[in-house]
């Protein structure tokens, strides 16, 4: 991280962006951004945003939207940006695009804007956060994008900064005020609660993330399963989905679980992994180091690539 990376961001006020985000269901952009009129684009020239974290769509709701589109058409235009070869990338509105395909529409209404990758991520985050059916994992991902944009840094560095500010808010009152203003407009939670209760969503195992994103698993239950020993995750997930365990029942089950006892070989291997390092090998007497290097090479040969 570069020195003073978090000091006095020069980006447009996030409060201004959010307060005007209803315009075109997105955020206002710099003056050099061209805003196109609504036009109908063929379905087959549009493609999803590959950086879009929202990858799962409820099939039942998608079919219901498709039926509505058959009767009334696509009421709200998509936002797209031009690509090479006459193609367009969807900034937001992928759900409408998918439903329009199910409905058999040849084209959809869209506004075309020339956008940078950073602007696309900001617009997509703000638009998606307005959705009522947004799952907790995606909600946290989008909010983190907005925080990163506010601080003009990466999501990874934004996580670190959020934790620093939670522990020492007096270290930068200006940034704390920016966060409070941002989360006031977003609603639902304050930024310290987001740090404590939201960010853990990003550390969930992939199987639990998928279950949360598809709406099969409640976020609070996913957190409980994640606290259990890893070897029990698959069985717990299956049990919760099949038996519809309550939060209280799952809490009791997780509290009783213990890690599977390791065999002596497993324990020795774990201990060996902690001990082997170039620095530690370098401290050995020459004869012991040569012997250790031979054993490492032999172990590598036995285990293969």
PyMOL commands that set and color helices and strands:
alter all, ss='L'
color gray80, all
select helices_A, chain A and resi 14-19+23-25+43-45+59-72+84-86+94-103+117-129+136-151+155-167+169-171+173-186+191-203+206-213+219-227+230-243+247-256+264-275+278-282+286-303
alter helices_A, ss='H'
color red, helices_A
select strands_A, chain A and resi 39-42+46-47+78-82+88-92+107-112
alter strands_A, ss='S'
color yellow, strands_A
deselect
rebuild
show_as cartoon
